[in-house]
Amino acid sequence: MPKFDQTAARQDEGSKVLVKWTDTEGNAYTEKTETRDISETGISFYLKTPIWLDTHLTLTIGLSALFGRLHTITAKVVRVQTDAAGRQLVGARFDE
C-alpha cells in the first residue's frame, strides 16, 4: 500500500480559486475564494458556505507558481476548522 507524504512542501499563496461542489442532497455550490497555501498534494482556503468532511470538490486555480495558469483539479475535503472570527478553513487533498 503506498505511503502518502504528509510533509509535502507547502507554499503560502494567495491565488484566486473557484470552488465547486454538490452536497448530499444534490444542491450545487460555487464559491470564489483565495488559496491560503498549496502543495503538490493539497490546498487550503477559506469558505463562507458550510461544507462537510469528505466532500468532493472541483477547483479551478487562477494562477499558481506550482500549477501555472487556470489549472482545474479535483480534491476531497480532509479538514474543516472554524477560527475565532467564524471563518471556515478548509483543507483538501488532490485526487490526482
NORSUL-V558081 format. One record per residue. NEAR is the number of other C-alpha atoms within 12 Angstrom. Layout:
((NEAR) (NEAR))
This chain:
((3) (4) (6) (12) (13) (12) (13) (15) (15) (20) (22) (18) (24) (21) (30) (26) (34) (28) (38) (29) (29) (22) (19) (14) (8) (9) (11) (18) (24) (22) (24) (21) (28) (29) (34) (26) (30) (33) (26) (26) (28) (36) (43) (39) (36) (33) (32) (23) (24) (23) (35) (24) (21) (22) (30) (27) (35) (28) (36) (30) (33) (25) (21) (27) (21) (23) (22) (13) (15) (18) (20) (23) (27) (25) (30) (31) (33) (24) (23) (26) (24) (19) (13) (8) (10) (14) (18) (24) (31) (37) (33) (37) (32) (26) (21) (12))
